[in-house]
Amino acid sequence: MTDTITHEITIHALIERVWDLLTQPEHIARWYAFDGADIDLRPGGRLAFRWREHGEYRGRVERVEKPHTLSFRFVGHVPDQDPNLHNSTLVTFTLRERGGSTIVRVDESGFAGLIDPTEGTANKSAISLEGWRGGFEALAAYAVQA
Amino acid sequence: MPSKHEVGTSRRQEAVFAALADPMRSRVLQTLATRGGATATEVAMDLPVTRQAIVKHLGVLDRAGLVTWRKEGRDVRYEVHVDRLRDVARWLDRIASQWERRLARLKAIAEQTGDPS
């Protein structure tokens, strides 16, 4: 078990078309943020995805390399919050061309950095991804054999 | 997006991530796993921190639901709560399957012929 979730899919469409579907608000609303999306497509740009029943989920664009890479920090679990390092994960879309088709890969990482707001002022200097990973892997192994 | 229920779940998972983010706390949990359960005093024998510090770490792990405990005479014996770890694994699986569904929708739209986009 690691701190990153990855999923990959091959789409039989040209990379430019897939890029547009992935980055244009009117298209994002068709496959993801059904009640509307805003995205200012440049590093530091604001991003908001809306679902009527859940609210507005916010993010901030990190990288835009048309038509290959889009990454953004995203607060996927609490509505109406601007992203920071302790409430958001990093979502990265990577597009590759293969013979007229497009391979889309999404990575979501940084779950280990999420801080429980109920725990108050956690000792942030003591928080390390490595620590979390090491602990988690050992425990995952333990959980399997138990 | 997660349902209301899942939002609540993810808050609980955050407590787990926060608990495990501290390297010493991870080691406390690993020590419990290795020993198959231990008291704070026993954990302190294996790690370079005071029993008092161990007690604090065990408190955080307990609030995150990562350990269970029972009284044993004057001591408290802690054990790893394996179900809780499986829970976290399932939570991550669910996030993965959400991406799977979203990308499947993206694919369906992209591959529609005659779509003007």
Interface residues (C-beta under 8 A of the other chain):
Chain A: M1 I5 T6 H7 I9 I11 H12 A13 R17 V18 D20 L21 L22 Q24 H27 R30 W31 Y32 F49 W51 H54 Y57 G76 H77 V78 T102 V104 V106 E108 F111 A112 G113 L114 I115 D116 P117 T118 E119 A122 N123 A126 I127 S128 L129 E130 G131 W132 G134 G135 F136 A138 L139 A140 Y142 A143 A146
Chain B: M1 P2 S3 K4 V7 S10 R11 Q13 E14 A15 F17 A18 A19 L20 A21 D22 P23 M24 R25 S26 R27 L29 Q30 A33 V60 R63 A64 V80 V82 L85 R86 A89 L92 I95 A96 W99 E100 R102 L103 A104 R105 L106 K107 A108 I109 A110 E111 S117
